[in-house]
Amino acid sequence: AEFGERLQLMAEDLHPNVMNLKETFQVVRKPMVAVRSQPSTEGQIVFSVEYGTEVDTFGVDSSGLWRRVFCQCTRVAKQDAPLPREPVEAWIMEEHPSLGPLLRLLH
């Protein structure tokens, strides 16, 4: 991905109430950040987003550390698992306790 490329994580299919929460961030951690099934470092990695990519997020979890995204990804670690037709909720950590910022808010 080129720096500044935008990643469309199926946002066009979301409910208008969710769309109102939209904030766009850019990945600032090299080489990439993990997208997880749960807002936890224990959550299954379902996707990864490369440095420089812009990502639309839709609110945060109760801890305020994880940004909610929607992607066409599976929640199981099987290569041949079919992709869902509907967007799947997933999570990206905004700032890691030891690695520092992973995402930066774009205005």
C-alpha positions in Angstrom: 0.0 0.0 0.0 1.2 3.5 -0.8 1.5 5.9 2.1 -1.9 7.7 2.5 -3.8 4.9 0.8 -7.3 4.6 2.2 -8.6 1.3 3.4 -12.3 0.9 2.9 -13.4 -1.6 5.6 -17.0 -2.0 4.3 -18.2 1.3 5.9 -20.7 1.8 3.2 -22.9 -1.0 4.6 -23.2 0.4 8.1 -26.3 1.8 9.8 -26.6 5.6 9.8 -26.3 5.7 13.6 -22.9 4.0 13.4 -21.8 6.2 10.5 -22.3 9.2 12.7 -19.5 8.0 14.9 -17.0 7.9 12.0 -13.5 9.2 12.6 -10.6 8.7 10.2 -7.2 7.7 11.5 -3.9 6.9 9.9 -1.7 4.0 10.8 1.6 5.5 12.2 3.3 2.3 13.4 5.6 0.4 11.0 5.2 -2.0 9.3 1.5 -2.6 10.3 -1.0 -2.8 13.1 -3.2 -5.8 14.0 -7.0 -5.8 13.6 -8.5 -8.0 16.3 -11.7 -9.8 16.8 -12.1 -8.4 20.4 -10.8 -5.2 22.0 -8.0 -7.0 23.7 -4.5 -8.2 22.9 -5.9 -11.7 23.5 -8.3 -11.3 20.6 -7.7 -13.2 17.4 -5.9 -11.2 14.7 -8.3 -11.1 11.8 -6.6 -8.6 9.5 -3.6 -6.2 9.5 -3.4 -2.6 8.2 -0.1 -1.3 6.7 1.7 1.9 7.8 0.3 5.0 6.2 -3.1 3.6 5.5 -6.2 5.7 6.4 -8.8 3.8 8.4 -12.4 4.8 9.2 -13.2 4.0 12.8 -16.6 4.0 14.5 -16.3 4.7 18.2 -14.3 3.1 21.0 -14.6 0.3 23.5 -15.4 0.9 27.2 -11.6 1.2 28.0 -11.2 3.9 25.4 -8.0 2.1 24.0 -9.5 0.3 21.1 -11.2 1.8 17.9 -14.0 -0.1 16.3 -13.8 -0.9 12.6 -15.7 -3.1 10.3 -14.1 -5.5 7.8 -14.9 -8.4 5.5 -12.9 -10.9 7.6 -13.5 -14.1 9.4 -13.3 -14.6 13.2 -11.5 -18.0 12.8 -7.9 -18.7 11.9 -8.7 -20.9 8.9 -7.4 -19.9 5.5 -10.4 -21.6 3.7 -13.1 -20.1 5.9 -15.7 -18.3 3.8 -15.8 -14.5 4.1 -19.1 -13.1 5.6 -21.5 -11.1 3.4 -22.0 -8.5 6.2 -19.3 -6.3 7.8 -17.7 -7.9 10.8 -17.0 -5.8 13.9 -13.3 -5.7 14.7 -10.9 -3.6 16.8 -7.6 -1.7 16.4 -5.6 -0.4 19.4 -5.1 3.3 19.2 -2.0 3.5 21.4 0.0 0.6 22.8 1.3 0.9 26.4 4.9 0.1 25.4 5.0 0.7 21.6 3.4 4.1 21.7 0.9 5.5 19.2 -0.4 3.1 16.5 -3.0 5.4 15.0 -3.2 9.2 14.5 -6.5 11.1 14.1 -6.8 12.9 10.8 -8.8 16.2 10.6 
